[in-house]
Amino acid sequence: MTRLLLLACVLSLSQAQHKNEQGVQIGSHVLQLGSPTTLRLNAGRGSTVTLLDRSTDVPVGKLTHRTNFDPKGRQETEVEITNPNVSRRYFRSYHFNDVECLGISIEALACVSQVITDCMFMNGTHWYGGAEMHQQLWPLEKLSMAMGPYVANDNSGYPYGAVQERYFYTSSGMGIWIEEDIPLYVSINATGDKMLCLQSKYDNSVYRNFDNSLPVLNYTMCVGKDVMDIHTFMSERYISKPTGTPNEDVLRKPIWSTWAQYKKNINQSLVLEFAENIEKNNLTVSNLEIDEKWMPNFGDLVFDATKFPDAKGMISEIHKKGMAVTTWVPPFVNLESSSFDYAASKGYLMKDMSGRRPALVSWWEAKWAGIIDFTNTEATEWFLGNLANLRTTYGVDSYKFDAGDANYLPSDYKPAKEFRNPDVFARSYAEAVARVDNSSRRHEVRTGRKTQSLPAMTRMIDKNSDWTYEQGLKTIVTSGLVFSSIGYSFILPDMVGGNGYGGVWPDEELFIRWTQANALMPTIQFAITPWTYKNATLMSIVQQMLALREKYADTIVTLARESVTTGAPIMRPVWWIAPTDESALTLDDEFLVGNDLLVAPVLNPGVQARNIYLPAGQWRDEIHGTTVSGGQWINYPVRLEDLPHFSKLI
């Protein structure tokens, strides 16, 4: 269903009923030519479920139709339909081995305020890919999302989050990839209509129409035999493999952050006490991360000498304990920062539309600030130079890079290098900061847009300290599945137990279950400290889970290395090994580590048993040492200390 809404042009193209007009075959798809024009596309091979049923009641106008045959004798067709001064629609079918693809382009021809909306049915199949979201449900058809800008935003206040790709695919074997320069808006089952709608518009948009272009919607739909077949094909074609892995240390042992426990009230003595408590409680550690407000003002990449009178000595003491030290760094430079005037005078901050002054932004720690323009080569080098100075002056090992989301850009701005899609900024930021950590590879970022190639941990957005799908414990698994499903292998779940925002602290059971859910994910991070509970049982379970992680650390490291070659994620949906198993296709509370370890954490309070689905094969219950036949659901008793996990034998 294609709708061209020409708002300011006082002309509307709306959906019409399908009519049996004369048709042109486009591969295995039929384009009905007449008034209206309709294109029907089934969900996958052998499927009778219609996913795409597009029709317009606009006269066909000029029709161009060309048919060719590939070397295997398969028909490849191009059809172009032009309605003068209204729209141009172009369809092209082609093949890659056994996968058939349909390229679709819809161009507005009347005016800048035209809006192109293209919808497809979601029913009859399960949907994956997409974006990190505040309410992270899996698969995607469970969601209801109103039309919103599809850019990397902080999803605490925006529909689509900071880790995303313009990529959707289905259990029946259909994949969709939308081009990067499209001013894309997306809705998912917005009114319960079971429709995925793609929209292209510049009018009142977050996208930059710097050359006054008319909107266009370009995307490719491909059909394979099942979800793994199409995901493998689309990944090879559109998603970059990692060029390296994070430091093995962060894959083996947890990160410890000062954030949740101390927030901004951090100083040298508290950091040293933090390190001593980790050591005293026999807890393993890779990075000790010093979070917000270690600097005098945000944008000053030096330690606050009042709070940290001997930062170099402090870091040296922590190094002696075998811990690396990282610091929290944002891309903002607050007005009160000693760096602001210098950065503004050099043109290092994103400029307003005049190109002469900084365009000020608001973020969670300031009403007014500048933001570094990472499309500016000199600005990037200045920022990276300051980070390098932190290393040489104090001995800092690496960094936790925060923000980078499009919603923290100014409302009107002029980058050094023009772009339409604000995700270019997010990508430029992530690519720039990766350069400062080539040797250590301990850094993390919070935005992901076509940055799967970076050897960096990609962190989930801040989680709430509750059990829910609203940024709570359940989303540790579902967010991890989304990250994996769009090619991000080195997932950093947010802090165990959440952030304790609003004074809501996790109780002992939630903290334990959160530790277990994280224990066998690609990385794990603590900030709420287990020793503050003064509960010997809780501390013992945390130590057991870290020992369990150590047991499987070689597996995680091996899978990380393999991802560089194959692109396969460390954490995988269960359908990865059972792509036609209906139960596996919808599991949102289990995951695989590689292909041979299934993890089924407890994600609900007060339970003494949980239902677990095991795909076909023979599985060893690693808690009880028994063998269980797969292809069935089992009711599994759980104690507080249990993390159910199973190894595949056959």
PLY file of the C-alpha trace (Angstrom):
ply
format ascii 1.0
element vertex 650
property float x
property float y
property float z
element edge 649
property int vertex1
property int vertex2
end_header
0.00 0.00 0.00
1.68 3.20 -1.15
0.37 6.60 -0.23
1.83 9.83 -1.53
0.54 12.65 0.64
1.27 15.99 -0.99
0.34 18.27 1.84
1.26 21.76 0.70
0.59 20.82 -2.91
-3.09 20.25 -2.14
-3.07 16.83 -3.75
-3.44 13.44 -2.16
-2.78 9.90 -3.31
-4.53 7.42 -1.07
-5.02 3.69 -0.80
-7.51 2.09 -3.16
-9.04 -1.36 -3.50
-7.26 -4.00 -5.52
-8.67 -4.54 -9.00
-7.86 -7.23 -11.51
-6.30 -5.10 -14.20
-3.74 -6.13 -16.77
-0.59 -7.31 -14.96
3.16 -7.34 -15.47
5.21 -10.11 -13.87
8.14 -8.84 -11.78
10.01 -12.00 -10.91
7.50 -13.95 -8.82
5.65 -10.73 -7.95
2.77 -9.31 -9.92
2.39 -5.60 -10.61
-1.18 -4.87 -11.67
-1.18 -2.01 -14.15
-4.19 0.20 -14.40
-6.09 2.42 -12.04
-5.24 1.56 -9.33
-1.78 -0.04 -9.57
-1.07 -2.83 -7.13
1.96 -4.88 -6.14
1.51 -8.03 -4.08
4.40 -9.80 -2.34
4.02 -12.95 -0.29
5.74 -13.51 3.05
8.28 -16.00 1.74
8.74 -19.02 -0.43
5.64 -21.16 -0.55
3.76 -18.75 1.70
0.20 -17.73 0.93
0.35 -14.83 3.39
0.41 -11.46 1.64
2.91 -9.08 3.22
2.86 -6.29 0.70
-0.31 -5.11 -1.02
0.31 -1.71 -2.48
-2.17 0.22 -4.48
-2.87 3.78 -5.57
-5.86 5.21 -7.34
-3.72 7.59 -9.38
-3.74 7.09 -13.18
-0.78 5.05 -14.33
0.73 7.76 -16.46
3.79 6.82 -18.48
4.73 3.14 -18.17
8.15 1.69 -19.03
8.50 -2.08 -18.84
11.68 -4.07 -19.59
12.26 -7.80 -19.17
15.63 -9.57 -19.19
16.84 -13.02 -18.22
19.79 -13.82 -15.97
22.39 -16.52 -16.87
20.16 -19.16 -15.23
17.20 -18.16 -17.36
15.32 -16.44 -14.55
13.25 -13.44 -15.46
14.45 -10.03 -14.28
12.04 -7.19 -14.80
12.13 -3.41 -14.51
8.96 -1.36 -14.37
8.76 2.42 -14.12
5.48 4.29 -13.69
5.55 8.07 -13.85
2.64 10.30 -12.98
3.81 13.72 -14.23
4.29 16.30 -11.48
3.14 13.74 -8.88
5.36 10.69 -8.47
7.63 8.17 -10.08
7.60 4.54 -8.99
10.31 2.13 -10.01
10.47 -1.63 -9.40
13.28 -3.99 -10.33
13.49 -7.72 -9.65
16.79 -9.60 -9.61
18.41 -12.71 -8.14
21.42 -13.61 -6.01
21.82 -17.36 -6.20
18.59 -18.67 -4.64
17.48 -15.36 -3.13
15.10 -13.18 -5.11
15.08 -9.42 -4.52
12.84 -6.54 -5.46
14.24 -3.01 -5.52
11.58 -0.38 -4.85
11.90 3.36 -5.38
9.14 5.93 -4.94
9.97 9.54 -5.76
7.92 12.65 -5.10
7.87 15.03 -8.09
5.66 17.89 -6.92
7.14 19.67 -3.89
9.31 19.36 -0.80
6.32 18.94 1.52
5.21 15.69 -0.11
5.05 12.73 2.26
5.54 9.18 0.99
4.06 6.44 3.15
4.47 2.79 2.27
2.93 0.09 4.46
3.15 -3.70 4.52
1.29 -6.36 6.44
3.00 -7.91 9.47
0.51 -10.71 10.04
1.25 -14.38 9.40
4.95 -14.19 10.26
7.33 -12.98 12.99
9.46 -9.83 12.64
13.01 -9.08 13.80
15.67 -6.39 13.49
14.82 -2.75 14.02
15.99 -0.75 17.01
16.58 -0.57 20.73
13.36 0.71 22.30
12.03 1.79 25.70
9.50 -1.04 25.67
11.60 -3.81 24.18
9.29 -6.59 23.02
10.39 -9.54 20.90
9.44 -10.33 18.17
8.57 -6.90 16.76
4.93 -7.65 15.92
4.17 -7.51 19.67
4.87 -3.76 19.61
2.62 -0.83 18.91
4.71 2.17 17.82
3.28 5.40 16.42
4.97 6.99 13.41
8.25 8.52 14.54
11.67 9.54 13.20
13.88 6.51 12.66
17.14 7.95 13.93
19.46 7.05 16.80
17.81 8.78 19.75
17.93 8.43 23.51
14.93 6.11 23.77
13.98 7.27 27.24
12.04 10.02 25.46
11.92 8.98 21.80
10.37 5.99 20.03
13.49 4.46 18.48
16.72 4.16 20.37
20.42 4.77 19.90
21.29 1.31 18.56
19.39 0.54 15.38
19.59 -0.39 11.73
17.28 0.24 8.82
16.78 -3.47 8.59
13.76 -5.67 9.24
13.27 -9.35 8.47
10.79 -12.13 9.04
10.57 -15.74 10.15
9.17 -16.66 6.73
12.30 -15.43 4.97
11.75 -11.84 3.86
14.29 -9.08 4.48
13.95 -5.31 4.06
16.81 -2.80 3.91
16.08 0.94 3.64
18.71 3.26 2.19
20.62 5.58 4.51
19.85 8.98 2.97
16.08 8.53 3.14
14.37 10.89 5.66
12.81 7.84 7.27
9.93 7.62 9.73
8.58 4.26 10.89
5.45 2.98 12.61
4.88 -0.58 13.82
1.34 -1.84 14.35
0.48 1.75 15.30
-3.29 1.29 15.62
-3.39 -2.47 15.98
-3.54 -2.69 12.19
-0.68 -5.23 11.90
1.18 -2.91 9.52
4.82 -1.87 9.28
4.81 1.57 7.66
7.79 3.37 6.16
7.50 7.10 5.60
9.75 9.58 3.81
9.36 13.28 4.55
11.32 16.49 5.06
8.46 18.72 6.21
8.79 19.39 9.98
11.46 16.71 10.04
14.62 15.95 12.00
16.41 15.32 8.72
18.52 18.01 7.04
17.21 18.98 3.61
20.17 21.26 2.89
19.65 21.22 -0.88
15.84 21.39 -0.89
15.43 17.88 -2.30
12.07 16.24 -2.80
11.48 13.15 -0.67
12.20 9.69 -1.99
11.72 6.24 -0.47
14.20 3.60 -1.63
14.41 0.12 -0.20
15.13 -3.48 -1.14
13.02 -6.51 -0.26
14.52 -9.99 -0.61
13.00 -13.41 -0.11
14.85 -16.53 1.09
13.72 -19.88 2.40
13.60 -19.07 6.14
14.78 -16.57 8.76
18.39 -17.79 8.88
18.66 -17.96 5.11
17.49 -14.38 4.62
19.39 -12.99 7.62
22.63 -14.58 6.41
22.09 -13.12 2.95
21.13 -9.63 4.13
23.97 -9.52 6.68
26.56 -10.41 4.07
25.21 -7.72 1.79
24.52 -4.85 4.20
26.21 -5.36 7.61
29.96 -5.04 8.21
31.79 -7.67 10.21
33.87 -6.56 13.21
37.45 -5.68 12.36
38.62 -6.87 15.77
37.38 -7.71 19.25
37.34 -5.79 22.52
40.10 -6.61 24.98
39.73 -10.22 26.16
39.81 -8.98 29.74
36.37 -7.30 29.40
34.96 -10.46 27.78
36.16 -12.59 30.68
35.58 -10.39 33.74
33.04 -7.75 34.78
33.29 -3.98 34.52
32.70 -2.10 37.77
31.30 1.43 37.49
30.99 4.06 40.20
27.76 5.45 38.70
24.80 3.80 40.42
26.38 3.71 43.86
27.83 7.23 43.95
26.25 9.09 40.97
28.12 12.45 40.67
29.30 12.48 44.30
32.60 10.89 43.41
36.10 11.64 44.71
39.50 10.06 45.10
38.89 8.39 48.46
35.57 6.88 47.32
37.15 5.48 44.15
39.96 3.86 46.16
37.42 2.50 48.64
35.41 1.12 45.70
38.48 -0.71 44.36
39.35 -2.05 47.81
35.85 -3.45 48.33
35.93 -5.25 44.97
39.23 -6.84 45.98
38.19 -7.58 49.56
35.07 -9.44 48.44
37.02 -11.64 46.00
35.19 -10.28 42.96
36.81 -10.35 39.55
37.23 -7.13 37.59
38.42 -5.90 34.21
37.72 -2.15 34.09
37.07 0.12 37.03
35.06 2.93 35.45
34.99 6.39 37.05
31.69 7.86 35.98
30.26 11.40 35.88
31.80 14.51 37.42
35.40 13.52 37.81
36.24 16.70 35.84
35.73 20.30 37.09
33.08 21.03 34.43
31.64 18.92 31.64
33.95 19.39 28.70
37.11 19.71 30.79
39.10 16.57 30.08
41.22 16.92 33.21
40.62 15.62 36.73
39.12 18.00 39.29
42.11 18.70 41.52
39.88 19.36 44.54
38.07 16.01 44.35
41.11 14.14 43.02
44.24 15.75 44.51
46.47 12.94 43.19
44.59 11.33 40.30
47.77 9.84 38.85
48.69 8.24 42.16
45.13 6.96 42.61
45.16 5.29 39.20
48.58 3.80 39.92
47.22 2.23 43.12
44.27 0.75 41.22
46.60 -0.62 38.55
48.55 -2.43 41.28
45.34 -4.33 42.07
45.23 -5.60 38.49
42.40 -3.30 37.43
42.29 -1.09 34.36
40.84 2.42 34.82
38.37 4.07 32.46
36.61 7.42 32.69
33.18 8.59 31.52
33.31 11.05 28.60
30.46 12.87 26.78
30.67 14.84 23.49
29.43 18.05 25.17
31.31 21.17 26.24
29.33 23.17 28.79
29.38 26.98 28.75
31.26 27.07 32.06
33.94 24.67 30.82
37.41 26.12 30.40
37.42 24.54 26.93
34.27 26.23 25.63
35.71 29.54 24.42
38.69 27.87 22.78
36.58 25.20 21.04
34.08 27.85 19.87
36.79 30.14 18.52
38.34 27.28 16.55
35.03 26.16 15.09
35.19 22.78 16.83
31.60 22.94 18.09
28.55 22.32 15.91
27.63 25.70 14.42
24.31 27.46 13.98
22.92 28.12 10.51
25.05 31.23 10.13
28.15 29.07 10.25
29.79 31.60 12.59
28.56 30.78 16.11
28.13 27.58 18.13
24.61 26.15 18.11
23.82 25.49 21.76
22.17 22.29 22.96
20.49 21.01 26.10
21.37 17.69 27.68
20.75 15.97 31.01
23.53 17.89 32.79
23.15 21.35 31.26
20.58 23.71 29.82
23.18 25.20 27.46
26.25 23.55 26.02
28.18 23.10 22.81
28.55 19.74 21.14
31.70 18.72 19.28
31.27 18.47 15.52
32.73 15.08 14.65
32.32 15.78 10.93
35.05 18.38 11.43
38.46 16.69 11.14
40.28 19.33 13.20
37.65 19.19 15.95
37.95 15.41 16.09
41.73 15.56 16.33
41.52 18.16 19.13
39.10 15.95 21.09
41.20 12.83 20.59
44.31 14.74 21.58
42.70 15.72 24.88
41.80 12.09 25.51
45.38 11.04 24.74
46.59 13.59 27.31
44.46 11.87 29.94
46.43 8.74 29.30
49.86 10.31 29.42
49.11 12.67 32.33
47.17 10.35 34.64
47.52 6.81 33.29
43.86 6.39 32.25
43.47 3.19 30.20
40.29 3.87 28.24
36.86 5.53 28.24
33.13 5.09 28.56
31.70 7.28 25.79
28.17 8.46 26.47
25.49 10.15 24.31
25.97 10.78 20.59
22.22 10.49 20.03
20.54 12.63 17.37
18.14 14.21 19.87
21.09 15.98 21.54
21.95 17.85 18.36
20.78 21.48 18.13
17.37 22.18 16.61
19.09 24.06 13.76
22.72 23.53 12.93
25.31 23.48 10.17
27.89 20.67 10.32
31.34 20.97 8.77
30.37 18.23 6.31
26.75 18.24 5.24
24.52 15.24 5.82
20.81 14.48 5.54
20.60 11.85 8.22
21.63 12.89 11.75
22.78 9.32 12.30
25.90 10.40 10.39
26.82 12.33 13.54
26.31 9.28 15.77
28.41 7.15 13.44
31.15 9.80 13.14
31.36 10.02 16.93
31.64 6.24 17.39
34.21 5.90 14.61
36.27 8.79 15.96
36.49 7.58 19.56
37.43 4.06 18.42
40.68 5.55 17.12
41.85 6.62 20.57
41.66 3.08 21.90
43.27 0.95 19.21
45.69 -0.74 21.60
43.64 -1.17 24.79
40.22 -1.81 23.16
38.44 -1.40 26.49
36.13 1.43 25.48
32.34 1.43 25.20
29.84 3.48 23.21
26.06 3.93 23.53
25.14 4.60 19.88
25.23 2.12 17.04
24.45 3.01 13.42
26.35 0.96 10.86
29.21 0.63 13.34
29.27 -3.16 13.71
32.81 -3.11 12.33
34.22 -1.36 15.40
36.01 -3.50 18.05
34.02 -1.72 20.77
31.45 -2.70 23.37
28.03 -1.30 22.50
26.07 -0.52 25.65
22.33 -0.71 26.23
20.53 2.41 27.40
20.14 2.96 31.16
17.82 0.39 32.76
15.30 0.84 35.54
15.54 -1.23 38.70
12.43 -3.35 38.12
11.28 -6.60 36.46
9.39 -5.09 33.51
9.61 -4.76 29.72
9.77 -0.96 30.32
13.58 -0.76 30.53
13.58 -3.34 33.32
15.21 -6.74 33.78
13.23 -8.44 31.00
14.74 -6.04 28.45
18.25 -7.24 29.23
17.40 -10.32 27.17
15.14 -8.73 24.56
17.51 -5.80 23.96
20.37 -8.27 23.63
18.40 -10.23 21.05
17.72 -7.02 19.07
21.39 -5.96 19.17
22.42 -9.42 17.98
19.73 -9.52 15.29
21.17 -6.39 13.64
24.80 -7.44 13.80
26.17 -6.06 17.10
28.23 -8.82 18.67
29.99 -7.10 21.58
26.93 -6.26 23.66
27.36 -4.50 26.99
24.14 -4.88 29.00
23.43 -1.99 31.32
24.39 -2.26 34.96
23.31 -5.25 37.03
20.25 -4.24 39.03
19.64 -1.12 36.96
20.51 2.43 37.97
18.41 2.93 41.08
16.79 6.01 39.57
14.14 7.80 41.61
15.39 6.11 44.76
14.06 2.74 43.54
16.74 0.24 44.54
16.61 -3.43 43.48
15.77 -5.86 46.25
17.95 -8.91 46.83
15.95 -11.21 44.56
15.98 -8.76 41.63
19.71 -8.16 42.03
20.43 -11.90 42.08
18.24 -12.66 39.05
19.80 -9.74 37.17
23.30 -11.03 37.93
22.28 -14.44 36.62
20.67 -13.06 33.45
23.89 -11.13 32.68
26.35 -13.81 33.72
26.75 -15.50 30.32
26.09 -12.53 28.06
28.99 -11.11 26.00
29.97 -8.73 28.83
28.74 -7.90 32.35
28.82 -4.66 34.33
28.18 -3.85 38.01
27.47 -0.44 39.55
25.10 -1.26 42.40
27.52 -3.06 44.68
26.66 -6.46 46.16
28.43 -5.79 49.46
26.01 -2.97 50.31
23.25 -5.58 50.81
25.19 -7.14 53.70
23.66 -10.46 52.66
25.98 -13.48 52.66
23.67 -15.53 50.41
23.51 -12.76 47.81
27.28 -12.30 47.82
27.83 -16.05 47.50
25.50 -16.26 44.47
27.25 -13.31 42.79
30.60 -15.04 43.31
29.15 -18.29 41.91
27.89 -16.49 38.81
31.27 -14.87 38.20
32.88 -18.30 38.58
30.37 -19.65 36.04
31.33 -16.85 33.68
34.98 -17.75 34.14
34.12 -21.36 33.23
32.68 -20.24 29.88
35.05 -17.32 29.28
37.10 -19.22 26.70
33.89 -19.94 24.78
32.91 -16.26 24.81
36.37 -15.18 23.66
36.40 -17.78 20.89
32.98 -16.66 19.68
34.14 -13.03 19.70
37.10 -13.97 17.50
34.86 -15.97 15.18
32.55 -12.98 14.75
35.41 -11.16 13.02
35.36 -13.83 10.33
31.70 -14.80 10.20
29.85 -11.78 11.56
27.82 -14.12 13.80
27.03 -12.61 17.22
28.08 -14.14 20.52
24.54 -13.98 21.95
21.96 -15.48 19.60
18.20 -16.01 19.45
17.20 -19.65 19.85
15.88 -19.70 16.27
19.52 -19.43 15.15
19.72 -23.23 15.40
16.00 -23.89 14.79
14.88 -21.46 12.05
11.60 -23.25 11.29
10.62 -24.11 14.87
7.58 -21.98 15.80
8.38 -22.06 19.53
11.99 -21.02 18.97
10.89 -18.15 16.73
9.08 -16.34 19.56
11.22 -17.04 22.66
11.99 -13.77 24.44
13.41 -15.10 27.73
16.04 -17.55 26.50
19.17 -17.10 24.41
22.08 -19.01 22.98
25.78 -18.46 23.58
27.09 -19.65 20.24
25.15 -22.65 18.95
25.74 -25.07 21.81
24.86 -23.33 25.08
21.26 -22.37 25.87
20.59 -20.00 28.79
17.14 -19.60 30.37
17.37 -17.04 33.20
14.58 -16.45 35.69
13.01 -13.07 34.88
9.97 -13.04 37.18
9.83 -12.56 40.96
8.90 -15.22 43.45
8.88 -18.18 41.09
9.89 -21.73 41.99
9.76 -23.09 38.43
9.84 -21.76 34.87
8.90 -23.21 31.49
11.91 -23.75 29.22
11.86 -24.66 25.56
14.69 -26.83 24.21
15.02 -27.15 20.42
15.45 -30.55 18.80
18.46 -32.58 19.89
19.93 -33.89 23.13
20.78 -31.37 25.85
22.75 -31.71 29.08
21.22 -29.91 32.06
24.34 -28.27 33.50
22.83 -27.83 36.96
21.72 -31.45 37.48
23.97 -33.27 34.99
21.07 -35.08 33.32
20.32 -35.43 29.59
17.09 -33.97 28.25
15.52 -34.54 24.83
14.77 -31.38 22.90
11.85 -30.36 20.71
9.72 -29.84 23.80
8.82 -27.56 26.68
9.89 -28.59 30.16
8.72 -27.29 33.52
11.97 -26.63 35.33
12.20 -26.14 39.13
14.41 -23.22 40.13
15.98 -22.21 43.40
17.19 -18.68 44.11
20.76 -19.68 43.25
19.89 -21.34 39.91
20.65 -20.11 36.41
19.23 -22.82 34.12
21.62 -23.53 31.25
21.99 -26.46 28.89
24.76 -27.73 26.62
23.85 -29.25 23.27
25.15 -32.80 22.92
23.65 -33.79 19.55
0 1
1 2
2 3
3 4
4 5
5 6
6 7
7 8
8 9
9 10
10 11
11 12
12 13
13 14
14 15
15 16
16 17
17 18
18 19
19 20
20 21
21 22
22 23
23 24
24 25
25 26
26 27
27 28
28 29
29 30
30 31
31 32
32 33
33 34
34 35
35 36
36 37
37 38
38 39
39 40
40 41
41 42
42 43
43 44
44 45
45 46
46 47
47 48
48 49
49 50
50 51
51 52
52 53
53 54
54 55
55 56
56 57
57 58
58 59
59 60
60 61
61 62
62 63
63 64
64 65
65 66
66 67
67 68
68 69
69 70
70 71
71 72
72 73
73 74
74 75
75 76
76 77
77 78
78 79
79 80
80 81
81 82
82 83
83 84
84 85
85 86
86 87
87 88
88 89
89 90
90 91
91 92
92 93
93 94
94 95
95 96
96 97
97 98
98 99
99 100
100 101
101 102
102 103
103 104
104 105
105 106
106 107
107 108
108 109
109 110
110 111
111 112
112 113
113 114
114 115
115 116
116 117
117 118
118 119
119 120
120 121
121 122
122 123
123 124
124 125
125 126
126 127
127 128
128 129
129 130
130 131
131 132
132 133
133 134
134 135
135 136
136 137
137 138
138 139
139 140
140 141
141 142
142 143
143 144
144 145
145 146
146 147
147 148
148 149
149 150
150 151
151 152
152 153
153 154
154 155
155 156
156 157
157 158
158 159
159 160
160 161
161 162
162 163
163 164
164 165
165 166
166 167
167 168
168 169
169 170
170 171
171 172
172 173
173 174
174 175
175 176
176 177
177 178
178 179
179 180
180 181
181 182
182 183
183 184
184 185
185 186
186 187
187 188
188 189
189 190
190 191
191 192
192 193
193 194
194 195
195 196
196 197
197 198
198 199
199 200
200 201
201 202
202 203
203 204
204 205
205 206
206 207
207 208
208 209
209 210
210 211
211 212
212 213
213 214
214 215
215 216
216 217
217 218
218 219
219 220
220 221
221 222
222 223
223 224
224 225
225 226
226 227
227 228
228 229
229 230
230 231
231 232
232 233
233 234
234 235
235 236
236 237
237 238
238 239
239 240
240 241
241 242
242 243
243 244
244 245
245 246
246 247
247 248
248 249
249 250
250 251
251 252
252 253
253 254
254 255
255 256
256 257
257 258
258 259
259 260
260 261
261 262
262 263
263 264
264 265
265 266
266 267
267 268
268 269
269 270
270 271
271 272
272 273
273 274
274 275
275 276
276 277
277 278
278 279
279 280
280 281
281 282
282 283
283 284
284 285
285 286
286 287
287 288
288 289
289 290
290 291
291 292
292 293
293 294
294 295
295 296
296 297
297 298
298 299
299 300
300 301
301 302
302 303
303 304
304 305
305 306
306 307
307 308
308 309
309 310
310 311
311 312
312 313
313 314
314 315
315 316
316 317
317 318
318 319
319 320
320 321
321 322
322 323
323 324
324 325
325 326
326 327
327 328
328 329
329 330
330 331
331 332
332 333
333 334
334 335
335 336
336 337
337 338
338 339
339 340
340 341
341 342
342 343
343 344
344 345
345 346
346 347
347 348
348 349
349 350
350 351
351 352
352 353
353 354
354 355
355 356
356 357
357 358
358 359
359 360
360 361
361 362
362 363
363 364
364 365
365 366
366 367
367 368
368 369
369 370
370 371
371 372
372 373
373 374
374 375
375 376
376 377
377 378
378 379
379 380
380 381
381 382
382 383
383 384
384 385
385 386
386 387
387 388
388 389
389 390
390 391
391 392
392 393
393 394
394 395
395 396
396 397
397 398
398 399
399 400
400 401
401 402
402 403
403 404
404 405
405 406
406 407
407 408
408 409
409 410
410 411
411 412
412 413
413 414
414 415
415 416
416 417
417 418
418 419
419 420
420 421
421 422
422 423
423 424
424 425
425 426
426 427
427 428
428 429
429 430
430 431
431 432
432 433
433 434
434 435
435 436
436 437
437 438
438 439
439 440
440 441
441 442
442 443
443 444
444 445
445 446
446 447
447 448
448 449
449 450
450 451
451 452
452 453
453 454
454 455
455 456
456 457
457 458
458 459
459 460
460 461
461 462
462 463
463 464
464 465
465 466
466 467
467 468
468 469
469 470
470 471
471 472
472 473
473 474
474 475
475 476
476 477
477 478
478 479
479 480
480 481
481 482
482 483
483 484
484 485
485 486
486 487
487 488
488 489
489 490
490 491
491 492
492 493
493 494
494 495
495 496
496 497
497 498
498 499
499 500
500 501
501 502
502 503
503 504
504 505
505 506
506 507
507 508
508 509
509 510
510 511
511 512
512 513
513 514
514 515
515 516
516 517
517 518
518 519
519 520
520 521
521 522
522 523
523 524
524 525
525 526
526 527
527 528
528 529
529 530
530 531
531 532
532 533
533 534
534 535
535 536
536 537
537 538
538 539
539 540
540 541
541 542
542 543
543 544
544 545
545 546
546 547
547 548
548 549
549 550
550 551
551 552
552 553
553 554
554 555
555 556
556 557
557 558
558 559
559 560
560 561
561 562
562 563
563 564
564 565
565 566
566 567
567 568
568 569
569 570
570 571
571 572
572 573
573 574
574 575
575 576
576 577
577 578
578 579
579 580
580 581
581 582
582 583
583 584
584 585
585 586
586 587
587 588
588 589
589 590
590 591
591 592
592 593
593 594
594 595
595 596
596 597
597 598
598 599
599 600
600 601
601 602
602 603
603 604
604 605
605 606
606 607
607 608
608 609
609 610
610 611
611 612
612 613
613 614
614 615
615 616
616 617
617 618
618 619
619 620
620 621
621 622
622 623
623 624
624 625
625 626
626 627
627 628
628 629
629 630
630 631
631 632
632 633
633 634
634 635
635 636
636 637
637 638
638 639
639 640
640 641
641 642
642 643
643 644
644 645
645 646
646 647
647 648
648 649
